[in-house]
Amino acid sequence: MRWLLPLLALLPALALAEGPRVTLNTSQGEIVIELNQEQAPATTANFLEYVDAGFYDGTVFHRVIRGFMIQGGGFTLDGERNGLQQKKTRAPIRNEADNGLENRRGTIAMARTGNPHSATAQFFINLVDNRSLNHSGKTPRGWGYTVFGEVVEGMDTVDRIAGVATGSQRLNGQPARNVPKEPVVIENARRADNP
Protein backbone atom coordinates (compact mmCIF):
# COMPACT_ATOMS: atom_id res chain seq x y z
CA MET A 1 0.00 0.00 0.00
CA ARG A 2 2.92 2.36 0.70
CA TRP A 3 4.03 2.20 -2.94
CA LEU A 4 0.57 3.32 -4.07
CA LEU A 5 0.76 6.77 -2.44
CA PRO A 6 3.76 8.00 -4.50
CA LEU A 7 2.04 6.78 -7.67
CA LEU A 8 -1.18 8.61 -6.78
CA ALA A 9 0.83 11.77 -6.17
CA LEU A 10 2.07 11.58 -9.77
CA LEU A 11 -1.44 11.44 -11.27
CA PRO A 12 -2.12 15.20 -11.24
CA ALA A 13 1.18 15.87 -13.03
CA LEU A 14 0.40 13.21 -15.64
CA ALA A 15 -3.09 14.61 -16.18
CA LEU A 16 -1.64 18.06 -16.79
CA ALA A 17 0.93 16.88 -19.34
CA GLU A 18 0.51 18.94 -22.48
CA GLY A 19 1.56 18.48 -26.07
CA PRO A 20 3.76 20.85 -28.01
CA ARG A 21 2.27 24.24 -28.79
CA VAL A 22 2.53 26.35 -31.93
CA THR A 23 1.68 30.04 -32.23
CA LEU A 24 0.29 31.30 -35.53
CA ASN A 25 0.83 35.05 -35.75
CA THR A 26 -1.69 36.21 -38.34
CA SER A 27 -2.73 39.56 -39.77
CA GLN A 28 -5.94 39.16 -37.73
CA GLY A 29 -4.28 38.23 -34.41
CA GLU A 30 -2.62 35.32 -32.63
CA ILE A 31 -3.74 31.67 -32.48
CA VAL A 32 -2.09 29.16 -30.13
CA ILE A 33 -2.57 25.49 -30.96
CA GLU A 34 -1.76 22.56 -28.69
CA LEU A 35 -0.83 19.46 -30.67
CA ASN A 36 -1.75 15.91 -29.74
CA GLN A 37 1.39 13.92 -30.47
CA GLU A 38 0.10 10.95 -28.49
CA GLN A 39 -2.94 10.27 -30.70
CA ALA A 40 -1.63 11.78 -33.95
CA PRO A 41 2.15 11.22 -33.83
CA ALA A 42 2.91 11.22 -37.57
CA THR A 43 0.67 14.20 -38.29
CA THR A 44 2.09 16.21 -35.37
CA ALA A 45 5.67 15.44 -36.44
CA ASN A 46 4.83 16.46 -40.03
CA PHE A 47 3.24 19.75 -38.93
CA LEU A 48 6.19 20.59 -36.65
CA GLU A 49 8.66 19.91 -39.48
CA TYR A 50 6.85 22.49 -41.61
CA VAL A 51 6.75 24.94 -38.67
CA ASP A 52 10.46 24.51 -37.92
CA ALA A 53 11.33 25.00 -41.60
CA GLY A 54 9.43 28.33 -41.69
CA PHE A 55 7.15 26.90 -44.39
CA TYR A 56 3.99 28.59 -43.09
CA ASP A 57 5.54 32.07 -42.86
CA GLY A 58 3.81 34.31 -45.40
CA THR A 59 1.13 31.79 -46.34
CA VAL A 60 -2.53 32.75 -46.20
CA PHE A 61 -5.90 31.42 -45.10
CA HIS A 62 -7.15 30.82 -48.63
CA ARG A 63 -10.53 29.21 -47.87
CA VAL A 64 -12.97 30.64 -45.33
CA ILE A 65 -16.46 29.20 -45.00
CA ARG A 66 -18.63 30.59 -42.19
CA GLY A 67 -20.25 27.91 -40.09
CA PHE A 68 -17.72 25.32 -41.32
CA MET A 69 -13.96 25.98 -41.21
CA ILE A 70 -10.99 28.19 -42.15
CA GLN A 71 -8.22 26.59 -44.25
CA GLY A 72 -4.65 27.71 -44.79
CA GLY A 73 -1.01 26.84 -44.87
CA GLY A 74 -0.42 26.16 -48.54
CA PHE A 75 -0.71 29.30 -50.67
CA THR A 76 1.18 32.58 -50.91
CA LEU A 77 0.27 35.90 -52.50
CA ASP A 78 1.59 36.27 -56.03
CA GLY A 79 0.20 39.58 -57.19
CA GLU A 80 -3.30 40.54 -58.28
CA ARG A 81 -3.06 39.04 -61.76
CA ASN A 82 -1.86 35.58 -60.80
CA GLY A 83 -3.88 35.21 -57.60
CA LEU A 84 -2.54 32.82 -54.97
CA GLN A 85 0.19 30.29 -55.72
CA GLN A 86 0.58 26.91 -54.02
CA LYS A 87 3.87 26.15 -52.29
CA LYS A 88 5.83 22.99 -53.04
CA THR A 89 5.47 20.46 -50.21
CA ARG A 90 7.06 17.25 -49.02
CA ALA A 91 5.49 13.85 -49.72
CA PRO A 92 1.99 13.15 -48.34
CA ILE A 93 1.53 11.43 -44.98
CA ARG A 94 -0.63 8.53 -43.83
CA ASN A 95 -4.11 9.46 -42.66
CA GLU A 96 -4.47 9.13 -38.86
CA ALA A 97 -8.16 10.07 -38.64
CA ASP A 98 -8.88 6.73 -36.97
CA ASN A 99 -7.17 8.05 -33.80
CA GLY A 100 -10.39 8.76 -31.86
CA LEU A 101 -10.13 12.57 -32.11
CA GLU A 102 -13.16 14.34 -33.57
CA ASN A 103 -13.59 17.42 -35.74
CA ARG A 104 -15.08 19.63 -33.01
CA ARG A 105 -15.15 23.42 -32.85
CA GLY A 106 -11.63 24.71 -32.28
CA THR A 107 -9.79 21.59 -33.39
CA ILE A 108 -7.15 21.65 -36.12
CA ALA A 109 -7.12 18.96 -38.81
CA MET A 110 -5.24 18.17 -42.00
CA ALA A 111 -6.70 19.19 -45.34
CA ARG A 112 -6.40 16.69 -48.19
CA THR A 113 -7.73 15.77 -51.61
CA GLY A 114 -10.16 12.91 -52.29
CA ASN A 115 -7.31 10.49 -51.65
CA PRO A 116 -7.43 9.72 -47.90
CA HIS A 117 -3.62 9.63 -47.65
CA SER A 118 -2.84 12.86 -49.53
CA ALA A 119 -2.37 15.41 -46.71
CA THR A 120 0.84 17.44 -46.84
CA ALA A 121 0.99 20.93 -45.29
CA GLN A 122 -2.48 22.48 -45.51
CA PHE A 123 -4.65 22.45 -42.41
CA PHE A 124 -8.02 23.75 -41.28
CA ILE A 125 -9.56 24.90 -38.02
CA ASN A 126 -13.13 23.77 -37.38
CA LEU A 127 -15.58 26.58 -36.63
CA VAL A 128 -18.30 24.16 -35.50
CA ASP A 129 -18.60 20.47 -34.68
CA ASN A 130 -18.15 18.87 -38.12
CA ARG A 131 -19.17 15.26 -37.48
CA SER A 132 -19.28 14.49 -41.20
CA LEU A 133 -15.49 14.93 -41.31
CA ASN A 134 -14.82 12.28 -38.65
CA HIS A 135 -13.43 8.82 -39.39
CA SER A 136 -16.19 6.23 -39.88
CA GLY A 137 -14.37 3.44 -41.73
CA LYS A 138 -11.30 2.61 -43.81
CA THR A 139 -13.00 3.33 -47.11
CA PRO A 140 -12.44 6.27 -49.48
CA ARG A 141 -15.57 8.02 -48.11
CA GLY A 142 -15.16 6.96 -44.51
CA TRP A 143 -11.54 7.79 -43.76
CA GLY A 144 -12.27 11.33 -42.57
CA TYR A 145 -9.86 14.15 -41.77
CA THR A 146 -7.08 13.80 -39.20
CA VAL A 147 -7.51 15.96 -36.10
CA PHE A 148 -4.13 16.55 -34.47
CA GLY A 149 -4.68 19.37 -31.97
CA GLU A 150 -6.87 22.20 -30.79
CA VAL A 151 -6.85 25.94 -30.32
CA VAL A 152 -6.06 26.78 -26.69
CA GLU A 153 -5.81 30.56 -27.15
CA GLY A 154 -7.13 32.83 -29.86
CA MET A 155 -10.55 31.45 -30.83
CA ASP A 156 -11.54 35.11 -31.04
CA THR A 157 -8.94 35.44 -33.82
CA VAL A 158 -10.30 32.31 -35.53
CA ASP A 159 -13.83 33.76 -35.38
CA ARG A 160 -12.56 37.11 -36.69
CA ILE A 161 -11.01 35.32 -39.68
CA ALA A 162 -14.28 33.43 -40.18
CA GLY A 163 -16.08 36.77 -40.50
CA VAL A 164 -13.97 38.29 -43.29
CA ALA A 165 -15.58 39.02 -46.65
CA THR A 166 -14.90 36.34 -49.27
CA GLY A 167 -15.32 36.03 -52.99
CA SER A 168 -13.88 34.36 -56.07
CA GLN A 169 -10.19 34.45 -56.88
CA ARG A 170 -7.58 32.32 -58.60
CA LEU A 171 -5.69 29.54 -56.80
CA ASN A 172 -2.79 28.30 -58.91
CA GLY A 173 -4.49 29.96 -61.86
CA GLN A 174 -7.79 28.13 -61.30
CA PRO A 175 -11.00 29.91 -60.22
CA ALA A 176 -11.95 29.29 -56.59
CA ARG A 177 -14.67 30.46 -54.23
CA ASN A 178 -14.62 31.37 -50.52
CA VAL A 179 -11.28 33.19 -50.78
CA PRO A 180 -10.85 36.21 -48.47
CA LYS A 181 -11.06 39.46 -50.45
CA GLU A 182 -8.40 40.98 -48.19
CA PRO A 183 -5.63 38.42 -47.58
CA VAL A 184 -5.45 36.88 -44.11
CA VAL A 185 -1.72 36.24 -43.80
CA ILE A 186 0.06 33.83 -41.47
CA GLU A 187 2.97 36.13 -40.76
CA ASN A 188 4.83 33.36 -38.97
CA ALA A 189 4.32 30.05 -37.19
CA ARG A 190 6.59 29.22 -34.25
CA ARG A 191 6.81 26.66 -31.49
CA ALA A 192 5.56 28.15 -28.22
CA ASP A 193 6.76 27.29 -24.74
CA ASN A 194 4.22 25.42 -22.68
CA PRO A 195 3.02 27.50 -19.72
ChimeraX attribute file (.defattr): number of C-alpha atoms within 10 A of each C-alpha:
attribute: neighborCount
match mode: 1-to-1
recipient: residues
	/A:1	5
	/A:2	6
	/A:3	7
	/A:4	8
	/A:5	9
	/A:6	10
	/A:7	9
	/A:8	10
	/A:9	10
	/A:10	10
	/A:11	10
	/A:12	9
	/A:13	10
	/A:14	9
	/A:15	8
	/A:16	8
	/A:17	9
	/A:18	14
	/A:19	15
	/A:20	17
	/A:21	22
	/A:22	21
	/A:23	20
	/A:24	23
	/A:25	18
	/A:26	22
	/A:27	15
	/A:28	18
	/A:29	18
	/A:30	20
	/A:31	20
	/A:32	21
	/A:33	26
	/A:34	23
	/A:35	27
	/A:36	19
	/A:37	16
	/A:38	11
	/A:39	18
	/A:40	21
	/A:41	14
	/A:42	16
	/A:43	27
	/A:44	20
	/A:45	13
	/A:46	16
	/A:47	20
	/A:48	19
	/A:49	13
	/A:50	19
	/A:51	20
	/A:52	12
	/A:53	11
	/A:54	13
	/A:55	19
	/A:56	26
	/A:57	20
	/A:58	18
	/A:59	25
	/A:60	24
	/A:61	24
	/A:62	26
	/A:63	20
	/A:64	26
	/A:65	20
	/A:66	17
	/A:67	15
	/A:68	15
	/A:69	23
	/A:70	23
	/A:71	21
	/A:72	23
	/A:73	25
	/A:74	23
	/A:75	22
	/A:76	24
	/A:77	17
	/A:78	13
	/A:79	9
	/A:80	9
	/A:81	9
	/A:82	14
	/A:83	17
	/A:84	24
	/A:85	18
	/A:86	15
	/A:87	16
	/A:88	11
	/A:89	13
	/A:90	11
	/A:91	9
	/A:92	13
	/A:93	15
	/A:94	13
	/A:95	24
	/A:96	23
	/A:97	28
	/A:98	20
	/A:99	16
	/A:100	12
	/A:101	20
	/A:102	24
	/A:103	27
	/A:104	19
	/A:105	18
	/A:106	23
	/A:107	25
	/A:108	27
	/A:109	27
	/A:110	24
	/A:111	22
	/A:112	19
	/A:113	9
	/A:114	10
	/A:115	11
	/A:116	22
	/A:117	16
	/A:118	16
	/A:119	25
	/A:120	23
	/A:121	26
	/A:122	19
	/A:123	23
	/A:124	22
	/A:125	28
	/A:126	26
	/A:127	23
	/A:128	15
	/A:129	17
	/A:130	16
	/A:131	12
	/A:132	12
	/A:133	20
	/A:134	22
	/A:135	24
	/A:136	14
	/A:137	12
	/A:138	13
	/A:139	10
	/A:140	11
	/A:141	13
	/A:142	16
	/A:143	20
	/A:144	26
	/A:145	27
	/A:146	29
	/A:147	34
	/A:148	29
	/A:149	26
	/A:150	22
	/A:151	21
	/A:152	14
	/A:153	15
	/A:154	17
	/A:155	20
	/A:156	13
	/A:157	18
	/A:158	22
	/A:159	17
	/A:160	12
	/A:161	22
	/A:162	22
	/A:163	14
	/A:164	17
	/A:165	13
	/A:166	19
	/A:167	13
	/A:168	12
	/A:169	21
	/A:170	16
	/A:171	20
	/A:172	16
	/A:173	13
	/A:174	11
	/A:175	11
	/A:176	14
	/A:177	15
	/A:178	16
	/A:179	26
	/A:180	22
	/A:181	13
	/A:182	10
	/A:183	18
	/A:184	22
	/A:185	24
	/A:186	23
	/A:187	17
	/A:188	18
	/A:189	26
	/A:190	19
	/A:191	16
	/A:192	14
	/A:193	9
	/A:194	11
	/A:195	5
